[in-house]
Amino acid sequence: MSVFYAYTSSATLDQEAMVAKADSTPLTEAQREIMEIVWQRAEVTVTEVRDALAENRDVARNTIQTMIVRLEEKGWLKHREDGRTFIYSAARPRTTSLGAKVSQMVDRFFSGSPEEMVTALIEYRGLSKDEAERIGQMIEMADAKQKRSSKKRGKKSS
């Protein structure tokens, strides 16, 4: 539910939608694991990521470095240099990854129907009153945004 609650302004929705369009391919499990570390810590080195992952299993530093370079090439990470050390940070918010994963889930499990997904959520998990209110507000915001976009497109074609 925190994913939904994160969308509190239309400006945030616009920014995240633009980022999501850049590369909406969902992260692999390994990529997501690295990105979770980056999102938690804000800035990391390759060694810090390797050390964090090594708590659960053996991982080679070169493998982690290659994955981090690929994530940067795909636009998920950016870096700055501190002497000879590259310090990486997220180039995209966590919600971008979640959005791509949800989109993939809707396509795969619900035949592309968001309605079916929401129906399953309500029927099998249920919603608290607060959750239902927040979701209702998000729907209203999305509807208003869509109406604004439609008006802008209408003016351009005139």
C-alpha positions as CSV (number, residue, x, y, z in Angstrom):
1,M,0.0,0.0,0.0
2,S,2.9,2.4,0.5
3,V,3.4,2.4,-3.2
4,F,0.0,4.0,-3.7
5,Y,0.5,6.4,-0.9
6,A,3.8,7.6,-2.4
7,Y,1.8,9.3,-5.2
8,T,0.7,12.5,-3.4
9,S,1.0,15.1,-6.1
10,S,0.4,15.3,-9.8
11,A,3.9,16.7,-10.3
12,T,5.3,13.5,-8.7
13,L,3.1,11.4,-11.0
14,D,4.3,13.3,-14.1
15,Q,8.0,13.0,-13.2
16,E,7.7,9.3,-12.4
17,A,5.8,8.6,-15.6
18,M,8.5,10.3,-17.7
19,V,11.2,8.3,-16.0
20,A,9.2,5.0,-16.4
21,K,8.9,5.6,-20.1
22,A,12.7,5.8,-20.5
23,D,13.1,2.0,-19.9
24,S,10.0,0.3,-18.6
25,T,11.6,-3.2,-18.6
26,P,11.3,-4.6,-15.1
27,L,14.5,-5.2,-13.3
28,T,15.8,-8.8,-12.9
29,E,15.8,-10.2,-9.4
30,A,19.6,-9.6,-9.1
31,Q,19.3,-6.0,-10.5
32,R,16.5,-5.3,-8.1
33,E,18.5,-6.6,-5.2
34,I,21.3,-4.2,-6.1
35,M,18.9,-1.3,-6.5
36,E,17.3,-2.0,-3.2
37,I,20.6,-1.5,-1.5
38,V,21.2,1.7,-3.4
39,W,17.7,3.0,-2.6
40,Q,18.2,2.2,1.1
41,R,21.7,3.8,1.4
42,A,21.4,6.6,-1.1
43,E,25.0,6.3,-2.2
44,V,27.2,3.2,-2.5
45,T,30.4,1.9,-3.9
46,V,30.8,-1.4,-5.7
47,T,32.5,-2.8,-2.6
48,E,29.7,-1.8,-0.3
49,V,27.1,-3.5,-2.6
50,R,29.2,-6.6,-2.7
51,D,29.6,-6.6,1.1
52,A,25.9,-6.2,1.6
53,L,25.1,-9.1,-0.9
54,A,27.8,-11.3,0.6
55,E,25.9,-11.4,3.9
56,N,23.5,-13.9,2.2
57,R,25.8,-15.6,-0.4
58,D,29.1,-15.5,-2.1
59,V,29.4,-13.0,-4.9
60,A,32.4,-11.8,-6.9
61,R,33.3,-8.1,-6.9
62,N,33.7,-8.2,-10.7
63,T,30.2,-9.6,-11.2
64,I,28.7,-6.8,-9.0
65,Q,30.8,-4.2,-10.9
66,T,29.5,-5.5,-14.2
67,M,25.9,-5.4,-13.0
68,I,26.3,-1.9,-11.7
69,V,27.8,-0.7,-15.0
70,R,24.9,-2.3,-16.8
71,L,22.4,-0.6,-14.5
72,E,24.1,2.7,-15.2
73,E,23.9,2.1,-18.9
74,K,20.2,1.4,-18.7
75,G,19.7,4.6,-16.7
76,W,18.9,3.1,-13.3
77,L,22.2,4.4,-11.7
78,K,24.4,7.4,-12.0
79,H,27.8,8.0,-10.5
80,R,30.2,10.6,-9.2
81,E,33.9,10.3,-8.7
82,D,35.6,10.7,-5.4
83,G,39.3,10.3,-6.2
84,R,39.6,7.0,-7.9
85,T,36.3,5.7,-6.4
86,F,33.0,5.7,-8.2
87,I,30.1,6.4,-5.9
88,Y,26.8,5.3,-7.3
89,S,23.3,6.6,-6.6
90,A,19.8,5.9,-8.0
91,A,18.9,7.8,-11.2
92,R,15.3,6.6,-10.8
93,P,13.0,6.4,-7.9
94,R,12.0,3.0,-6.4
95,T,8.4,3.5,-7.6
96,T,9.6,3.3,-11.2
97,S,10.7,-0.3,-10.7
98,L,7.5,-1.2,-8.9
99,G,5.4,0.4,-11.6
100,A,7.1,-1.7,-14.3
101,K,6.7,-4.8,-12.2
102,V,3.0,-4.1,-11.6
103,S,2.4,-3.4,-15.3
104,Q,4.1,-6.8,-16.1
105,M,1.9,-8.5,-13.5
106,V,-1.3,-7.0,-14.9
107,D,-0.3,-8.2,-18.4
108,R,0.7,-11.6,-17.3
109,F,-1.9,-12.6,-14.7
110,F,-4.9,-10.4,-15.5
111,S,-4.9,-10.4,-19.3
112,G,-3.9,-6.7,-19.3
113,S,-6.9,-5.7,-17.3
114,P,-6.3,-3.4,-14.3
115,E,-9.9,-3.8,-13.3
116,E,-9.4,-7.6,-12.8
117,M,-6.4,-6.9,-10.7
118,V,-8.2,-4.4,-8.5
119,T,-11.2,-6.9,-8.2
120,A,-8.8,-9.6,-7.1
121,L,-7.2,-7.3,-4.6
122,I,-10.5,-6.3,-3.1
123,E,-12.0,-9.8,-3.1
124,Y,-9.0,-11.7,-1.7
125,R,-7.3,-9.2,0.5
126,G,-9.8,-6.4,1.1
127,L,-9.1,-2.7,1.7
128,S,-9.2,-0.7,4.9
129,K,-11.3,2.4,4.9
130,D,-8.1,4.6,4.7
131,E,-6.7,2.6,1.8
132,A,-10.0,2.8,-0.1
133,E,-10.1,6.6,0.5
134,R,-6.5,7.1,-0.7
135,I,-7.1,4.9,-3.8
136,G,-10.3,6.9,-4.5
137,Q,-8.2,10.1,-4.4
138,M,-5.6,8.7,-6.7
139,I,-8.3,7.7,-9.2
140,E,-9.7,11.3,-9.0
141,M,-6.2,12.7,-9.6
142,A,-5.6,10.4,-12.5
143,D,-9.0,11.2,-14.0
144,A,-8.3,15.0,-13.7
145,K,-4.9,14.5,-15.3
146,Q,-6.3,12.6,-18.2
147,K,-8.9,15.3,-18.7
148,R,-6.2,18.0,-18.7
149,S,-4.2,16.0,-21.2
150,S,-7.2,15.5,-23.5
151,K,-7.9,19.3,-23.5
152,K,-4.3,20.0,-24.4
153,R,-4.4,17.6,-27.3
154,G,-7.7,19.1,-28.4
155,K,-6.1,22.6,-28.5
156,K,-3.1,21.4,-30.5
157,S,-5.2,19.8,-33.2
158,S,-7.3,22.9,-33.6
